[in-house]
Amino acid sequence: MVKARAFDPNSVMARDALDIARAVNNGKVSGRVKTRWAGSVERLARRGSSVPAVSYPPELPISLHCDSIVELIRANPVVIVAGETGSGKTTQLPKTCLAAGLGRRGMIGHTQPRRLAARTVAQRIAAELSTSLGNEVGYAVRFDDKWNKNTLIKVMTDGLLLNEIRSDRDLNAYDAIIVDEAHERSLNVDFLLGYLKRLLERRSDLKVLITSATIDVDAFAHHFSDAPIVSVSGRGYPVETRYRPFSESLEETLQACLAEIRVEK
């Protein structure tokens, strides 16, 4: 039985906290509110028990910073991660959110600029967490989605998240929002960053992570009241340029290149 006057917002789902708190403060905890309260507590416990074990691939540069990122997430409403291509920030940051205790009271929303990226990132995160796609880790893009009410990490396009604001103005379905590839500065990203800044004034429990290439990270940090910045190096691969004799047939050239690669392997 849930007792009135003993309400802790962190003990229920984010989407229920405001209504229950208002009822408690007004001294009007009806039977309906108590039922919702108890159900929210149970759902939070169920989601907490479904969180998979988190580990980070040692070969990724960001893995060396994950523990410090977890501490920054716990201590700050906004964290900026500046990472070069190949650093692993896209796949590992949702996992640092899980390690920081997020994803229980609401989902960890992870935005991508393109639909294909949203699907492939979700597949990769699900594989690393040893879960099936569509359960603990899911995705949502236009005309296609694979997630459910128990999903902890939801990867989506930034446009889809903006569309959700129409029906969920405070984004109460989410515990954290990760805006990936913010340096692309699309209209969707700029609007989303502006909206999140204002939303944080109403939702002090919400965590926001912004990833960017090394350019303009100071501008992002300044926009969010000098949020802390974590810089992560990238991971490069050797590239060798070779030239083949000119040929009128593109197909023959490609076949010759593939044959040469097969021989070397």
C-alpha positions in Angstrom: 0.0 0.0 0.0 1.4 3.4 -1.0 1.3 6.0 1.8 0.3 9.6 1.1 2.6 12.4 2.3 5.6 10.2 1.6 6.1 10.9 -2.0 9.5 10.7 -3.7 9.4 11.7 -7.4 12.3 9.3 -8.1 10.2 6.4 -6.8 7.8 6.5 -9.8 7.9 6.8 -13.6 8.7 10.3 -14.9 5.4 10.5 -16.7 3.5 10.0 -13.4 5.6 12.1 -11.0 4.0 15.5 -11.6 0.4 14.4 -11.3 1.1 12.4 -8.2 3.1 15.2 -6.6 0.3 17.7 -7.3 -2.3 15.4 -5.7 -0.1 14.8 -2.6 0.6 18.5 -2.2 -3.1 19.3 -2.5 -4.0 16.6 0.0 -6.2 14.9 -2.6 -4.8 11.5 -3.0 -7.8 9.6 -4.3 -8.1 5.9 -4.8 -7.4 6.5 -8.5 -4.2 8.3 -7.7 -3.1 5.6 -5.3 -3.7 2.9 -7.9 -1.7 4.9 -10.4 1.0 5.5 -7.8 1.3 1.8 -6.9 1.4 0.8 -10.6 4.1 3.3 -11.4 6.2 2.0 -8.5 5.8 -1.5 -9.8 6.7 -0.6 -13.3 9.8 1.3 -12.2 10.9 -1.8 -10.3 10.3 -4.0 -13.3 12.2 -1.8 -15.6 15.1 -1.6 -13.2 15.3 -5.4 -13.0 15.5 -5.6 -16.8 18.6 -3.4 -17.2 21.3 -5.5 -18.9 24.9 -5.6 -17.7 27.0 -2.8 -19.3 30.5 -3.1 -20.6 32.5 -1.1 -23.1 34.7 -2.4 -26.0 38.3 -1.8 -25.0 39.3 -1.0 -28.5 37.1 2.1 -28.7 38.8 5.4 -27.6 35.7 6.6 -25.7 35.8 3.5 -23.4 38.7 5.1 -21.5 36.4 8.0 -20.6 33.1 6.2 -19.9 33.5 6.1 -16.1 34.2 9.8 -15.9 31.3 10.5 -18.3 29.0 8.5 -16.0 30.0 10.7 -13.1 29.5 13.9 -15.1 26.0 12.7 -16.1 25.1 12.1 -12.5 26.4 15.6 -11.4 25.2 17.8 -14.4 21.9 18.3 -16.3 23.8 18.6 -19.6 27.1 17.0 -20.8 28.8 17.8 -24.1 30.9 15.0 -25.7 33.3 16.1 -28.5 34.4 13.1 -30.3 36.0 12.5 -33.7 34.8 9.9 -36.1 35.5 6.4 -34.9 35.6 7.3 -31.2 32.6 5.2 -30.4 30.4 7.9 -28.9 27.3 7.0 -30.8 27.1 3.5 -29.5 28.6 3.9 -26.1 26.9 7.0 -24.7 23.5 5.3 -24.3 25.3 2.6 -22.3 26.9 5.2 -20.0 23.4 6.6 -19.4 22.3 3.1 -18.3 25.4 2.9 -16.0 24.5 6.3 -14.5 21.1 4.9 -13.4 19.0 6.3 -16.3 16.5 4.5 -18.4 14.4 3.3 -15.5 12.0 6.2 -14.9 11.7 6.8 -18.6 13.5 5.9 -21.8 16.9 7.1 -23.0 16.1 8.8 -26.2 18.9 8.8 -28.8 18.5 10.9 -31.9 20.1 10.4 -35.2 20.0 12.7 -38.3 19.1 9.8 -40.7 16.7 6.8 -40.6 19.3 4.3 -41.7 21.6 5.4 -38.9 18.9 5.1 -36.3 18.2 1.5 -37.3 21.8 0.4 -37.5 22.8 2.1 -34.3 20.0 0.4 -32.5 21.0 -3.0 -33.9 24.6 -2.4 -32.7 23.7 -1.3 -29.2 21.3 -4.3 -28.8 24.0 -6.7 -29.9 26.5 -5.2 -27.5 24.0 -5.5 -24.6 23.1 -9.1 -25.7 19.4 -8.2 -26.0 17.0 -8.7 -28.9 16.2 -5.6 -31.0 12.8 -4.2 -30.1 12.9 -5.0 -26.4 15.4 -3.3 -24.1 16.8 -1.5 -27.2 14.5 -0.3 -30.0 14.2 2.3 -32.7 11.6 4.5 -34.3 11.8 6.1 -37.7 9.1 7.3 -40.1 7.0 4.4 -41.4 9.0 1.9 -39.3 9.5 1.3 -35.6 10.5 -1.6 -33.3 10.1 -0.9 -29.6 7.7 -1.5 -26.8 6.6 -0.2 -23.4 9.6 -1.9 -21.7 12.2 -0.4 -24.0 15.1 1.3 -22.1 17.0 2.8 -25.1 15.0 4.2 -28.0 17.0 5.4 -31.1 15.1 7.7 -33.4 15.4 10.5 -35.9 15.5 14.0 -34.5 12.4 14.8 -36.6 10.5 12.0 -34.9 11.4 13.3 -31.4 10.2 16.8 -32.4 6.9 15.3 -33.5 6.5 13.6 -30.1 6.7 17.0 -28.4 3.3 17.7 -29.9 1.7 15.1 -27.6 4.3 15.1 -24.8 5.4 18.7 -24.3 7.6 17.8 -21.3 9.0 14.6 -22.9 7.9 12.7 -19.8 8.4 9.4 -21.6 12.1 10.1 -21.4 14.7 10.0 -18.6 17.5 11.3 -20.8 17.9 12.7 -24.3 21.0 12.2 -26.4 21.3 14.6 -29.4 23.9 13.0 -31.7 25.8 14.7 -34.5 24.7 18.1 -33.3 27.5 19.8 -35.3 25.4 19.2 -38.5 23.3 22.1 -37.3 20.1 21.1 -39.2 16.9 23.0 -38.5 15.6 20.0 -36.5 18.7 19.9 -34.3 18.8 23.7 -33.7 15.1 23.7 -32.8 15.5 20.6 -30.5 18.5 22.2 -28.7 16.5 25.4 -28.1 13.5 23.5 -26.8 15.6 21.3 -24.5 17.2 24.3 -22.9 13.8 25.7 -22.0 12.5 22.3 -21.0 15.3 21.8 -18.4 13.8 24.7 -16.5 10.7 22.6 -15.9 12.2 19.2 -15.7 15.2 19.3 -13.4 15.4 15.5 -13.5 16.0 15.3 -17.2 19.5 14.6 -18.4 20.7 15.9 -21.8 23.8 14.7 -23.7 25.0 16.4 -26.9 27.6 14.9 -29.1 29.5 16.9 -31.7 32.7 16.9 -33.8 35.3 19.0 -32.2 34.1 22.1 -34.0 31.8 24.5 -32.2 31.6 22.6 -28.9 32.2 25.8 -26.9 29.1 27.3 -28.5 27.0 24.3 -27.4 28.5 24.4 -23.9 27.8 28.2 -23.6 24.2 27.7 -24.8 23.7 25.3 -21.9 25.2 27.5 -19.2 28.8 26.3 -19.6 28.0 22.6 -19.5 31.1 20.4 -19.0 32.9 19.1 -22.2 34.5 15.7 -22.6 36.9 15.5 -25.6 37.5 12.0 -27.1 40.0 11.2 -29.8 39.0 9.3 -32.9 40.2 6.0 -34.4 41.7 6.1 -37.8 42.6 3.3 -40.3 45.5 3.2 -42.7 44.5 4.0 -46.3 46.6 3.1 -49.3 45.9 4.7 -52.7 46.6 2.5 -55.8 46.1 3.3 -59.5 45.2 0.8 -62.2 45.7 1.2 -66.0 42.9 3.1 -67.7 40.1 1.0 -69.0 37.0 1.9 -71.0 35.0 -0.7 -69.0 34.1 0.2 -65.4 32.9 -3.4 -64.8 36.3 -4.9 -65.9 38.1 -2.4 -63.6 36.0 -3.3 -60.6 36.4 -7.0 -61.2 40.2 -6.6 -61.5 40.3 -4.7 -58.2 38.2 -7.3 -56.4 40.4 -10.1 -57.8 43.5 -8.3 -56.5 42.0 -7.9 -53.1 41.0 -11.6 -52.9 44.5 -12.6 -53.8 46.0 -10.5 -51.0 43.6 -11.9 -48.4 
